[in-house]
Amino acid sequence: MFGLFKKKSEVEKLQDQYEKLMKEWHALSKTNRSESDKKYAEAQALQDRIAAIQKKQ
């Protein structure tokens, strides 16, 4: 109940984006390899940002 109005932290937002990109990557890996590679690269860049933010904390 109290978490209803809680805002997500930047790390949580980035993790949600990462999960979304990985799902898209997996779906594209079966049909379009070049687009799949682009999604994977984007996801890895997000993962690096997440790691950098967590390292600062």
N, CA, C and O atoms as a GROMACS GRO file, in nm:
protein
  228
    1MET      N    1   0.082  -0.119   0.000
    1MET     CA    2   0.000   0.000   0.000
    1MET      C    3   0.087   0.126   0.000
    1MET      O    4   0.059   0.220  -0.074
    2PHE      N    5   0.191   0.127   0.083
    2PHE     CA    6   0.274   0.246   0.091
    2PHE      C    7   0.369   0.258  -0.029
    2PHE      O    8   0.419   0.367  -0.057
    3GLY      N    9   0.392   0.149  -0.098
    3GLY     CA   10   0.476   0.153  -0.216
    3GLY      C   11   0.402   0.202  -0.339
    3GLY      O   12   0.460   0.213  -0.446
    4LEU      N   13   0.276   0.230  -0.324
    4LEU     CA   14   0.192   0.272  -0.435
    4LEU      C   15   0.243   0.401  -0.499
    4LEU      O   16   0.242   0.415  -0.621
    5PHE      N   17   0.287   0.495  -0.416
    5PHE     CA   18   0.329   0.624  -0.467
    5PHE      C   19   0.481   0.641  -0.467
    5PHE      O   20   0.532   0.750  -0.490
    6LYS      N   21   0.550   0.534  -0.442
    6LYS     CA   22   0.696   0.538  -0.439
    6LYS      C   23   0.748   0.552  -0.582
    6LYS      O   24   0.706   0.480  -0.672
    7LYS      N   25   0.840   0.645  -0.600
    7LYS     CA   26   0.901   0.664  -0.731
    7LYS      C   27   1.015   0.566  -0.748
    7LYS      O   28   1.084   0.529  -0.653
    8LYS      N   29   1.034   0.524  -0.872
    8LYS     CA   30   1.143   0.432  -0.901
    8LYS      C   31   1.275   0.509  -0.905
    8LYS      O   32   1.280   0.624  -0.947
    9SER      N   33   1.379   0.443  -0.860
    9SER     CA   34   1.511   0.504  -0.867
    9SER      C   35   1.560   0.496  -1.011
    9SER      O   36   1.503   0.425  -1.094
   10GLU      N   37   1.667   0.568  -1.038
   10GLU     CA   38   1.723   0.567  -1.173
   10GLU      C   39   1.769   0.427  -1.212
   10GLU      O   40   1.753   0.386  -1.327
   11VAL      N   41   1.826   0.355  -1.118
   11VAL     CA   42   1.873   0.220  -1.145
   11VAL      C   43   1.756   0.128  -1.180
   11VAL      O   44   1.767   0.047  -1.272
   12GLU      N   45   1.645   0.140  -1.108
   12GLU     CA   46   1.528   0.057  -1.137
   12GLU      C   47   1.472   0.086  -1.275
   12GLU      O   48   1.430  -0.005  -1.346
   13LYS      N   49   1.470   0.215  -1.313
   13LYS     CA   50   1.422   0.252  -1.447
   13LYS      C   51   1.513   0.193  -1.555
   13LYS      O   52   1.465   0.142  -1.656
   14LEU      N   53   1.644   0.202  -1.532
   14LEU     CA   54   1.738   0.148  -1.630
   14LEU      C   55   1.727  -0.004  -1.639
   14LEU      O   56   1.741  -0.060  -1.748
   15GLN      N   57   1.704  -0.070  -1.527
   15GLN     CA   58   1.688  -0.215  -1.529
   15GLN      C   59   1.563  -0.256  -1.605
   15GLN      O   60   1.564  -0.357  -1.676
   16ASP      N   61   1.456  -0.179  -1.592
   16ASP     CA   62   1.334  -0.207  -1.668
   16ASP      C   63   1.360  -0.192  -1.818
   16ASP      O   64   1.316  -0.274  -1.898
   17GLN      N   65   1.432  -0.085  -1.855
   17GLN     CA   66   1.467  -0.065  -1.996
   17GLN      C   67   1.555  -0.179  -2.046
   17GLN      O   68   1.538  -0.227  -2.158
   18TYR      N   69   1.649  -0.223  -1.963
   18TYR     CA   70   1.738  -0.332  -1.999
   18TYR      C   71   1.659  -0.460  -2.027
   18TYR      O   72   1.683  -0.528  -2.126
   19GLU      N   73   1.565  -0.491  -1.938
   19GLU     CA   74   1.484  -0.612  -1.956
   19GLU      C   75   1.401  -0.603  -2.084
   19GLU      O   76   1.386  -0.703  -2.155
   20LYS      N   77   1.347  -0.486  -2.112
   20LYS     CA   78   1.268  -0.467  -2.234
   20LYS      C   79   1.355  -0.488  -2.358
   20LYS      O   80   1.314  -0.556  -2.453
   21LEU      N   81   1.475  -0.431  -2.357
   21LEU     CA   82   1.566  -0.446  -2.471
   21LEU      C   83   1.607  -0.592  -2.490
   21LEU      O   84   1.619  -0.640  -2.603
   22MET      N   85   1.629  -0.663  -2.380
   22MET     CA   86   1.668  -0.803  -2.392
   22MET      C   87   1.555  -0.888  -2.450
   22MET      O   88   1.580  -0.982  -2.525
   23LYS      N   89   1.431  -0.857  -2.415
   23LYS     CA   90   1.318  -0.928  -2.473
   23LYS      C   91   1.308  -0.902  -2.623
   23LYS      O   92   1.285  -0.994  -2.702
   24GLU      N   93   1.326  -0.775  -2.661
   24GLU     CA   94   1.325  -0.740  -2.804
   24GLU      C   95   1.441  -0.809  -2.876
   24GLU      O   96   1.425  -0.859  -2.987
   25TRP      N   97   1.557  -0.811  -2.812
   25TRP     CA   98   1.674  -0.876  -2.871
   25TRP      C   99   1.646  -1.024  -2.897
   25TRP      O  100   1.679  -1.076  -3.003
   26HIS      N  101   1.586  -1.090  -2.800
   26HIS     CA  102   1.558  -1.232  -2.815
   26HIS      C  103   1.459  -1.257  -2.928
   26HIS      O  104   1.475  -1.352  -3.005
   27ALA      N  105   1.357  -1.174  -2.939
   27ALA     CA  106   1.258  -1.190  -3.045
   27ALA      C  107   1.320  -1.166  -3.182
   27ALA      O  108   1.292  -1.237  -3.278
   28LEU      N  109   1.406  -1.064  -3.191
   28LEU     CA  110   1.469  -1.032  -3.318
   28LEU      C  111   1.578  -1.131  -3.357
   28LEU      O  112   1.610  -1.145  -3.475
   29SER      N  113   1.634  -1.200  -3.261
   29SER     CA  114   1.745  -1.292  -3.290
   29SER      C  115   1.700  -1.404  -3.383
   29SER      O  116   1.783  -1.466  -3.450
   30LYS      N  117   1.571  -1.430  -3.387
   30LYS     CA  118   1.520  -1.538  -3.471
   30LYS      C  119   1.487  -1.491  -3.613
   30LYS      O  120   1.474  -1.573  -3.704
   31THR      N  121   1.474  -1.358  -3.632
   31THR     CA  122   1.430  -1.309  -3.762
   31THR      C  123   1.530  -1.215  -3.828
   31THR      O  124   1.556  -1.228  -3.948
   32ASN      N  125   1.585  -1.121  -3.752
   32ASN     CA  126   1.669  -1.018  -3.812
   32ASN      C  127   1.796  -1.003  -3.728
   32ASN      O  128   1.796  -0.937  -3.624
   33ARG      N  129   1.901  -1.064  -3.774
   33ARG     CA  130   2.025  -1.070  -3.697
   33ARG      C  131   2.089  -0.933  -3.674
   33ARG      O  132   2.138  -0.905  -3.565
   34SER      N  133   2.090  -0.846  -3.776
   34SER     CA  134   2.156  -0.716  -3.761
   34SER      C  135   2.081  -0.628  -3.661
   34SER      O  136   2.144  -0.560  -3.580
   35GLU      N  137   1.949  -0.626  -3.666
   35GLU     CA  138   1.871  -0.550  -3.569
   35GLU      C  139   1.887  -0.609  -3.429
   35GLU      O  140   1.891  -0.536  -3.330
   36SER      N  141   1.897  -0.740  -3.423
   36SER     CA  142   1.918  -0.808  -3.296
   36SER      C  143   2.050  -0.763  -3.233
   36SER      O  144   2.056  -0.738  -3.113
   37ASP      N  145   2.154  -0.754  -3.314
   37ASP     CA  146   2.284  -0.710  -3.264
   37ASP      C  147   2.279  -0.567  -3.212
   37ASP      O  148   2.344  -0.535  -3.112
   38LYS      N  149   2.202  -0.480  -3.278
   38LYS     CA  150   2.189  -0.342  -3.233
   38LYS      C  151   2.119  -0.335  -3.098
   38LYS      O  152   2.161  -0.260  -3.009
   39LYS      N  153   2.013  -0.414  -3.082
   39LYS     CA  154   1.942  -0.417  -2.953
   39LYS      C  155   2.032  -0.468  -2.842
   39LYS      O  156   2.029  -0.418  -2.730
   40TYR      N  157   2.112  -0.569  -2.874
   40TYR     CA  158   2.203  -0.625  -2.774
   40TYR      C  159   2.308  -0.521  -2.733
   40TYR      O  160   2.342  -0.511  -2.615
   41ALA      N  161   2.358  -0.445  -2.829
   41ALA     CA  162   2.457  -0.342  -2.799
   41ALA      C  163   2.394  -0.233  -2.709
   41ALA      O  164   2.459  -0.186  -2.616
   42GLU      N  165   2.271  -0.195  -2.738
   42GLU     CA  166   2.201  -0.096  -2.656
   42GLU      C  167   2.184  -0.149  -2.513
   42GLU      O  168   2.205  -0.077  -2.416
   43ALA      N  169   2.146  -0.274  -2.503
   43ALA     CA  170   2.126  -0.336  -2.371
   43ALA      C  171   2.257  -0.340  -2.293
   43ALA      O  172   2.257  -0.316  -2.173
   44GLN      N  173   2.365  -0.370  -2.359
   44GLN     CA  174   2.494  -0.375  -2.290
   44GLN      C  175   2.538  -0.237  -2.244
   44GLN      O  176   2.598  -0.223  -2.138
   45ALA      N  177   2.508  -0.134  -2.324
   45ALA     CA  178   2.540   0.003  -2.284
   45ALA      C  179   2.461   0.040  -2.158
   45ALA      O  180   2.514   0.104  -2.068
   46LEU      N  181   2.334   0.000  -2.153
   46LEU     CA  182   2.253   0.026  -2.034
   46LEU      C  183   2.309  -0.049  -1.914
   46LEU      O  184   2.312   0.004  -1.803
   47GLN      N  185   2.352  -0.170  -1.936
   47GLN     CA  186   2.409  -0.251  -1.826
   47GLN      C  187   2.535  -0.183  -1.772
   47GLN      O  188   2.559  -0.184  -1.651
   48ASP      N  189   2.615  -0.125  -1.860
   48ASP     CA  190   2.735  -0.054  -1.816
   48ASP      C  191   2.699   0.069  -1.733
   48ASP      O  192   2.764   0.098  -1.632
   49ARG      N  193   2.594   0.141  -1.774
   49ARG     CA  194   2.548   0.258  -1.698
   49ARG      C  195   2.498   0.216  -1.560
   49ARG      O  196   2.526   0.282  -1.460
   50ILE      N  197   2.424   0.106  -1.556
   50ILE     CA  198   2.373   0.056  -1.427
   50ILE      C  199   2.489   0.022  -1.335
   50ILE      O  200   2.488   0.057  -1.217
   51ALA      N  201   2.590  -0.045  -1.388
   51ALA     CA  202   2.705  -0.084  -1.309
   51ALA      C  203   2.780   0.040  -1.258
   51ALA      O  204   2.826   0.043  -1.144
   52ALA      N  205   2.793   0.142  -1.343
   52ALA     CA  206   2.862   0.264  -1.303
   52ALA      C  207   2.787   0.336  -1.190
   52ALA      O  208   2.848   0.385  -1.096
   53ILE      N  209   2.655   0.340  -1.202
   53ILE     CA  210   2.575   0.406  -1.098
   53ILE      C  211   2.585   0.328  -0.967
   53ILE      O  212   2.599   0.388  -0.860
   54GLN      N  213   2.577   0.198  -0.974
   54GLN     CA  214   2.584   0.117  -0.853
   54GLN      C  215   2.722   0.124  -0.790
   54GLN      O  216   2.736   0.115  -0.668
   55LYS      N  217   2.825   0.141  -0.872
   55LYS     CA  218   2.960   0.152  -0.819
   55LYS      C  219   2.978   0.283  -0.741
   55LYS      O  220   3.050   0.287  -0.641
   56LYS      N  221   2.912   0.390  -0.787
   56LYS     CA  222   2.920   0.518  -0.718
   56LYS      C  223   2.853   0.513  -0.582
   56LYS      O  224   2.896   0.580  -0.488
   57GLN      N  225   2.748   0.434  -0.572
   57GLN     CA  226   2.674   0.429  -0.446
   57GLN      C  227   2.748   0.346  -0.350
   57GLN      O  228   2.703   0.328  -0.237
   0.00000   0.00000   0.00000
